[in-house]
Amino acid sequence: MSSRKEQKEQTSKERLAAEQQATADAVRGRRMLIGGVAALGALIIVLAAVLVSLGGSDDKPAREQAADTAQSGLKGIPQDGVTLGDPKAPVTIVEFADLKCPYCMQAAENVLPTLIDDYVRPGKLKIEFRNVSILDSLTPVPDSTNAATMGAALALQDKLWNYVELFYANQKDEKEVYATDDFLRGLAEQIDGADVEKAFGDRANPKARNLLAEAQKEFGDNGLEGTPSFLIGKTGGELTPLPVESVTDSSGFTTAVDQLLP
């Protein structure tokens, strides 16, 4: 049996060991905290640099700037419902698109500007937009249809093409539900001369509904399956599918139009 002195010495040793362990844990914790703060600071610096590189000297995101440019490119070009350009233009292209389709957005960004500048504005080509909804199955609500319905309502004001450009500039993941009333209102309010309240009311207008129904029927009647899809032909004549290898290169489109011009 140990003496009281030995017990006291043992207790002192245990207390000292515990204090040493606590001190070591505290030091380790401070080191981890300092390291974590340093890592967080480095991450913030990297993220800031990325945001600066994306934003440039302008506060507007690049795609928003592209939408502004595209809308300014529409100025002076007649719009009539779903049609952009001179109704008497010798060549017609019909585009079938879902506004939530990322490939449709690529076509709008990479092909449309060339077609507008070189063919639509000079009166050589008119483009008709057929808004179809093929991505509704990806969301719990018919988000593509909601986006299309607002476009059809704005087509009754001859503002469809402005809306299309703005939608693509603000496009999100096709599996995300985002074509809410607030989102659509935000787009419509950016369109010069658009009557936003009338557009919201016209979403139930039979004329707007018919535009969508006719687009969907024409899409099926031509055996089309994906978006974007295109028909081309001489105005007033038969339109046939326009096969294109890429929606990021306008050459396939311009070649097809050139072949049909007088």
C-alpha positions, 0 to 999 in steps of 0.5 A: 500500500503506497504512502500518503506522500507517494499518493501526493506525488502521483497526483501531482504527476497526473495533474502536470501531465494533464496540464501539458496535454491541455497546453499542447492541444491549445497550441495545436488548435491555434495553429489550425485556426491560423492555418484555416484563416490563412487558407480562407484568406487565400481563397477569398483573394482567388475568388476576387481575382476570378470575379474581376477577370470575369467582370472586367472594368464593367459591372455588368456580366458578360452575357448581360452585355451581350444581351444589350448588344443584341437588343441594340442590334435589333433596333430599326429591324421590323418585328411582326409577331414571331417574325424578324425582318422584312416580310418580303425578304426572299429567304426565310429561316424558321427556328424551333427553340426552347428558351431553356435549351443551352444549345439554343442560347449558343446559336443565339450568341454565335449565329444570330448576330451574323445573320442579322447584320449581314442578311436580315438588316439588308432585307435578304432574310427574315427569321421566324421564331417557333417557341417549343417546350421540350424540357418541361419533363426536367422540372416539377413544373412546366418551366419551359412552357411558362417561359414560352408563354410570356414570349408569346404574350410579348409577340402580340406587342412585336417584342418577342425577339427582344425577350428572347435575347434577354432570356438567353442572357439570363438563362440558367440550368435547364433542370432548375425552376426559374421562369417565375413571374418575378423573373419574367417581369424582370426581363420584360421591364428591360424591353423598351416600349413593352407594356409589362402588365398587358403581357402578363394578362395576355399569357391567357390570350387565345392568340398567344396560346395558339402561337405555342400550339402551332409551333409545337404542331409544326415541330412534330409535323416536320419530324423534328426532335431536338432544339434548336432545329431550323427550316429554310427556303425561299419565302412563300415556297417550301421550307426544308430542314437545314442541317447544321453541324455546329451552332457556334459557327455561322458558316453553315447558315450563311452558305445555305442562305447564299444558295437561295438568294437571287 
